């Protein structure tokens, strides 16, 4: 997504910065699925509205 | 034409799907084949077509999801998707019950959406790919006693054009075969078939191979500037 690590905090929200738009969101989903070898449900992809929420959702699959 | 490209074909066991499998194999594609009938898929392997085969009902979202969990263990990329699975339903509208309406849309329409959703995720990451949705000229012109079938295929045209806009640079096109000589036609009488043939400017049914060739064209870089299109392969029938 080309985002500096400095701005990645739990508060970082989807669509709040130009780099995390709907297209980037799908790229992010693909990267998460490959990195963690999981397949996200569509409802979780929709719910992934912030970095904190993304961590929570991924944890659910890894737990 | 598709050397070492990963190609996923649904409804791969018979008709247009089966002919596409043979043609894509000849063109060097690495194949992922989906169909309900695993024995028919195995018969493709037995004639020398190297492929990964999956028994799956693509109208069932959970089955599709499980299938893609298996596919992800084989490849993380898919270059071409051919959404071909479908059923033909011939009945007068007032003689079509709710269960049939639901089933026709599940198999012909929703399945293409389910599979496309999983494949899109992979293609978006690659920033390239080609999706070919098999619709029908009945989805363009309508057909007597095929109201639900036509509606299910018309929905695919709207789906294709919208998805092409959303997913670009991934290309999304539809192919609209005319009347093709496949097992789907078994439910139609010879008399009715002849009636159809007389209306076709080329005066014959399409061969499944001819549809497969058009699918290959849309899958390959030969059609690199074509997206959001509906290619009519109908011997001129739709132009009447």
Interface residues (C-beta under 8 A of the other chain):
Chain A: X23 X26 X27 X29 X30 X31 X33 X34 X37 X39 X42
Chain B: X65 X68 X69 X72 X76 X117 X120 X121 X122 X124 X125
